[in-house]
Amino acid sequence: MLSIVIPTYNASKFMPALLESIFKQAVDDMEVIVVDDCSTDNTLEIVKEYAVRVVQMEKNGGPARARNRGVKEARGDIIFFLDSDVVVMDGTVREVQDYFEQNPSSKCVIGVCATEPLNKGFVPRYMAMFEYIHLYNARDSKLSVFAPRCGAIKKDLFEGVGGYDESYTGADVEDFELARRIMKTDDILLNPKMLVRHQFVNNFEEAVRNYFKRAVMWIHLFLKDRQFDNAGPTAPSNGIAAICSFFSFLSLLLIPVLSSAKYVFIAFLVTFLFANLKWWNFMRKEAGLLFSIKALFLNYFLGIDIIIASMYGLVSYYLKPS
């Protein structure tokens, strides 16, 4: 049986489109479990209009705890996690079921966000395309990430590794932390036929805040287990690009007082461009030259943001109470 688990918190504006996208491609032997994390809007009223099992949390505890509760309530042996702010593309629910039938030894698979996000604007589309190409390029590899916005896992494996770490109370890096434990037991694979459209952050300011927060928490996780990711936005190539953007910017500031700094600036900038060449070419072909140039500038400034956040994360990790 396939159990679709969706954590919600004040997600009323997303739920009709999500649930309709699921039920129009319903498969035999399927259940949908919505775990509401004490919403204060009319999320509950909306979801109760659909053929779903509703689980209400006693107090707000974050998506990690809500997902764990959903798995506990699930009757199926396959858990298909979805975030509340996605729409499931046609054929995806069937693809999840077929994947495990055709690959009986596989226990964990993730999908990918489509290049066209739910919300309009340059920043959401950049983020959707950036995430897509970095995961898609690793489609033949065993991954070190498990994305619950579109990820399926056998219930026995999920319970065997202990589920999500409920000390993460926000949409933080709980998915990366879980992936570390899954990898010790089984493989995480990518099926690009599992597709959702996702609501990304709306503008540059939100992107900066989001990247800063997640970079700090990812650094804490890295310092804890000393493990890099091999796919997605946290792959080493993106770390190299971020380092180059930060130090090229520092070099640029030093040029007025140290003329030789211009050579350092050029060296870091060229490395930054080379490290980003694959995704840049993808965006250029998909969205045009102007879009890809704007994307390069956005990536440059987000790289600076990530390195500042990483330095803060490094200091805060070693200064935090033991």
C-alpha positions as MATLAB code, in Angstrom:
seq = 'MLSIVIPTYNASKFMPALLESIFKQAVDDMEVIVVDDCSTDNTLEIVKEYAVRVVQMEKNGGPARARNRGVKEARGDIIFFLDSDVVVMDGTVREVQDYFEQNPSSKCVIGVCATEPLNKGFVPRYMAMFEYIHLYNARDSKLSVFAPRCGAIKKDLFEGVGGYDESYTGADVEDFELARRIMKTDDILLNPKMLVRHQFVNNFEEAVRNYFKRAVMWIHLFLKDRQFDNAGPTAPSNGIAAICSFFSFLSLLLIPVLSSAKYVFIAFLVTFLFANLKWWNFMRKEAGLLFSIKALFLNYFLGIDIIIASMYGLVSYYLKPS';
ca = [
       0.000    0.000    0.000;
       1.152    3.539   -0.794;
       0.774    6.081    2.009;
       1.165    9.719    0.996;
       2.188   11.817    4.024;
       1.800   15.598    3.918;
       2.681   17.860    6.879;
       0.777   21.149    6.936;
       0.941   24.432    8.787;
      -1.205   27.340    7.593;
      -1.195   25.861    4.102;
      -4.767   26.641    3.101;
      -3.784   28.427   -0.108;
      -1.806   25.404   -1.329;
      -3.942   22.440   -0.317;
      -6.711   22.443   -2.964;
      -4.242   22.359   -5.870;
      -2.041   19.748   -4.160;
      -4.848   17.388   -3.199;
      -6.577   17.704   -6.552;
      -3.278   16.915   -8.311;
      -2.988   13.760   -6.188;
      -6.542   12.459   -6.502;
      -6.834   12.978  -10.240;
      -4.062   10.375  -10.611;
      -5.072    8.143   -7.707;
      -3.861    4.555   -7.793;
      -5.322    1.428   -6.232;
      -4.338    0.757   -2.631;
      -3.449    4.346   -1.753;
      -4.121    6.570    1.247;
      -3.427   10.262    1.830;
      -2.534   11.375    5.355;
      -2.482   15.090    6.172;
      -0.751   15.878    9.471;
      -1.746   19.355   10.575;
       0.760   21.058   12.856;
      -1.725   23.309   14.699;
      -2.642   25.577   11.802;
      -4.329   28.851   12.704;
      -5.944   29.355    9.293;
      -8.608   27.211    7.617;
      -6.275   24.441    6.445;
      -8.228   21.793    8.357;
     -11.573   22.858    6.932;
     -10.203   22.628    3.409;
      -8.484   19.235    3.710;
     -11.552   17.673    5.327;
     -13.404   18.249    2.050;
     -11.177   15.582    0.482;
     -10.882   11.824    1.033;
      -7.886   12.116    3.334;
      -7.022   10.923    6.816;
      -6.446   13.973    8.995;
      -4.091   13.800   11.958;
      -4.036   16.820   14.264;
      -0.902   17.448   16.308;
      -1.474   18.386   19.925;
       1.055   21.229   19.717;
       3.185   22.774   17.007;
       6.445   20.842   16.673;
       7.660   21.365   13.110;
       7.600   19.288    9.922;
      10.030   16.630   11.176;
       7.741   15.685   14.042;
       4.668   15.896   11.809;
       6.200   13.566    9.226;
       7.148   11.065   11.919;
       3.588   11.114   13.199;
       2.263   10.578    9.687;
       4.470    7.517    9.212;
       3.313    6.150   12.558;
      -0.305    6.447   11.410;
       0.368    5.067    7.915;
      -0.999    1.676    6.895;
       1.183    1.364    3.809;
       4.602   -0.192    3.406;
       5.678    2.640    1.072;
       5.727    6.208    2.397;
       5.555    8.965   -0.198;
       6.410   12.303    1.412;
       5.141   15.523   -0.123;
       5.435   19.085    1.136;
       2.259   21.113    1.311;
       3.486   23.767   -1.147;
       3.827   21.518   -4.182;
       1.630   20.244   -6.999;
       2.212   16.676   -8.165;
       2.821   16.359  -11.896;
       0.736   13.868  -13.868;
       1.980   10.299  -13.646;
       4.113   10.818  -10.536;
       1.939    8.883   -8.077;
       1.814    5.915  -10.454;
       5.564    6.243  -11.019;
       6.238    5.880   -7.280;
       4.158    2.712   -7.102;
       5.652    1.282  -10.293;
       9.199    2.105   -9.218;
       9.066   -0.080   -6.126;
       7.264   -2.874   -7.993;
       9.918   -2.868  -10.711;
      12.829   -2.389   -8.293;
      11.954   -4.640   -5.336;
      15.409   -4.277   -3.773;
      15.214   -0.478   -3.729;
      13.984    1.146   -0.537;
      14.482    4.877   -1.043;
      13.961    7.153   -4.048;
      13.509   10.865   -4.529;
      12.005   12.918   -7.302;
      12.820   16.400   -8.476;
      11.138   19.794   -8.735;
      10.168   20.849  -12.238;
      11.987   23.807  -13.755;
       8.758   25.813  -13.710;
       7.858   26.730  -10.098;
       4.356   27.416   -8.802;
       5.077   31.088   -8.167;
       6.119   33.491  -10.888;
       9.209   35.676  -10.925;
      12.909   35.521  -11.670;
      14.112   34.274   -8.257;
      11.640   31.346   -7.972;
      12.434   30.193  -11.499;
      16.174   30.485  -10.901;
      15.906   28.370   -7.740;
      13.729   25.754   -9.435;
      16.104   25.399  -12.373;
      19.198   25.475  -10.157;
      17.887   22.659   -7.973;
      16.620   20.646  -10.927;
      19.875   20.563  -12.884;
      22.019   19.765   -9.837;
      19.871   16.783   -8.946;
      19.247   15.668  -12.531;
      22.969   15.568  -13.278;
      23.343   13.023  -10.452;
      20.512   10.782  -11.666;
      22.792    7.762  -12.159;
      24.472    8.099   -8.760;
      23.686    7.140   -5.208;
      22.652   10.387   -3.575;
      23.434   11.884   -0.170;
      20.200   13.902    0.000;
      16.602   12.926    0.716;
      14.098   15.597   -0.315;
      10.740   15.139    1.449;
       8.983   17.545   -0.897;
       8.954   14.548   -3.278;
      10.579   11.478   -1.743;
       9.492    7.902   -1.162;
      10.879    5.373    1.293;
       9.945    1.936    2.560;
       8.351    2.240    5.988;
      10.591   -0.398    7.520;
      13.726    1.482    6.438;
      12.389    4.803    7.720;
      11.533    3.326   11.091;
      14.765    1.331   11.169;
      16.930    4.473   10.921;
      14.830    6.279   13.530;
      12.836    8.675   11.352;
      13.384   12.421   11.324;
      15.339   14.108   14.096;
      12.614   16.054   15.891;
      15.092   18.505   17.418;
      14.820   20.308   14.075;
      11.687   22.368   14.560;
      11.655   24.222   11.252;
      12.091   23.388    7.590;
      15.836   23.295    8.130;
      18.336   20.537    7.304;
      16.378   17.671    8.814;
      16.263   16.087    5.350;
      20.066   16.142    5.024;
      20.484   14.690    8.513;
      18.064   11.847    7.778;
      19.886   11.115    4.519;
      23.149   10.604    6.436;
      21.524    7.803    8.449;
      19.747    6.254    5.466;
      23.047    6.008    3.580;
      24.547    3.869    6.327;
      21.856    1.268    5.619;
      20.663    1.690    2.048;
      21.000    3.720   -1.141;
      19.109    6.881   -2.067;
      18.402    7.016   -5.794;
      16.834    9.602   -8.081;
      13.894    8.960  -10.378;
      13.477   12.062  -12.587;
      10.022   10.827  -13.642;
       8.819   11.724  -10.139;
       8.067   15.408  -10.611;
       6.447   18.165   -8.581;
       6.110   21.889   -9.066;
       7.229   23.727   -5.958;
       6.630   27.141   -4.402;
      10.057   28.727   -3.906;
      10.985   31.944   -2.120;
       9.633   35.002   -3.915;
      12.468   37.512   -4.043;
      16.138   38.263   -3.425;
      15.678   39.250    0.239;
      13.880   35.993    1.053;
      16.533   34.008   -0.804;
      19.323   35.663    1.202;
      17.594   34.906    4.510;
      16.794   31.341    3.482;
      20.302   30.577    2.230;
      21.898   32.130    5.305;
      19.811   30.098    7.734;
      20.246   26.805    5.906;
      23.978   27.371    5.368;
      24.496   27.904    9.105;
      22.598   24.717    9.930;
      24.326   22.736    7.168;
      27.732   23.787    8.541;
      26.672   22.579   11.991;
      25.634   19.252   10.459;
      28.873   18.995    8.474;
      31.006   19.677   11.541;
      29.083   16.970   13.355;
      29.521   14.189   10.772;
      32.241   15.541    8.416;
      30.345   14.510    5.297;
      29.894   16.394    2.017;
      26.892   16.016   -0.279;
      27.286   14.658   -3.778;
      24.231   16.300   -5.350;
      21.944   19.264   -5.084;
      22.783   22.867   -4.134;
      25.141   21.715   -1.334;
      27.428   19.724   -3.648;
      31.161   20.609   -3.461;
      31.171   22.380   -6.847;
      28.692   24.917   -5.494;
      30.827   25.363   -2.395;
      33.820   26.127   -4.607;
      31.759   28.675   -6.560;
      30.620   30.329   -3.310;
      34.210   30.556   -2.019;
      35.310   32.124   -5.303;
      32.505   34.679   -5.264;
      33.362   35.703   -1.697;
      37.112   36.068   -2.234;
      36.739   37.717   -5.627;
      34.514   40.316   -3.980;
      37.077   40.877   -1.224;
      39.788   41.242   -3.854;
      37.673   43.740   -5.747;
      37.371   45.893   -2.641;
      41.157   45.808   -2.188;
      42.053   46.960   -5.706;
      42.028   50.718   -4.834;
      44.691   50.152   -2.152;
      46.510   47.135   -3.602;
      46.763   47.086   -7.382;
      47.906   43.454   -7.527;
      44.544   42.450   -6.029;
      43.039   42.767   -9.500;
      44.876   39.607  -10.556;
      43.506   37.744   -7.567;
      40.041   39.076   -8.432;
      40.329   37.833  -12.019;
      41.602   34.405  -10.927;
      38.730   33.869   -8.488;
      36.163   35.230  -10.941;
      37.315   32.910  -13.727;
      37.160   29.928  -11.336;
      33.677   31.026  -10.246;
      32.507   31.117  -13.861;
      34.070   27.748  -14.670;
      32.509   26.096  -11.584;
      29.073   27.350  -12.659;
      29.393   26.561  -16.353;
      27.154   23.471  -16.451;
      24.111   24.963  -14.774;
      24.649   28.286  -16.563;
      24.555   26.595  -19.965;
      21.413   24.718  -18.920;
      19.650   27.949  -17.938;
      20.835   29.699  -21.084;
      19.319   26.988  -23.263;
      16.114   26.767  -21.217;
      15.420   30.422  -20.440;
      17.648   32.520  -22.678;
      20.855   34.516  -22.403;
      19.456   37.453  -20.417;
      17.956   35.154  -17.784;
      21.190   33.184  -17.439;
      23.273   36.353  -17.025;
      20.941   37.584  -14.274;
      21.154   34.108  -12.714;
      24.935   34.338  -12.639;
      24.805   37.638  -10.754;
      22.250   36.219   -8.296;
      24.404   33.154   -7.737;
      27.424   35.388   -7.140;
      25.744   37.373   -4.375;
      24.167   34.282   -2.834;
      27.641   32.743   -2.777;
      28.888   35.657   -0.681;
      25.878   35.190    1.585;
      26.636   31.469    1.972;
      30.283   32.019    2.933;
      29.380   34.675    5.519;
      26.768   32.273    6.905;
      29.310   29.438    6.906;
      31.778   31.514    8.911;
      29.043   32.382   11.374;
      28.059   28.714   11.512;
      31.641   27.686   12.216;
      32.002   30.144   15.097;
      28.561   29.459   16.552;
      29.111   25.687   16.416;
      32.223   25.797   18.585;
      30.833   28.476   20.905;
      27.507   26.768   21.567;
      27.061   25.240   25.054;
      28.087   21.583   25.173;
];
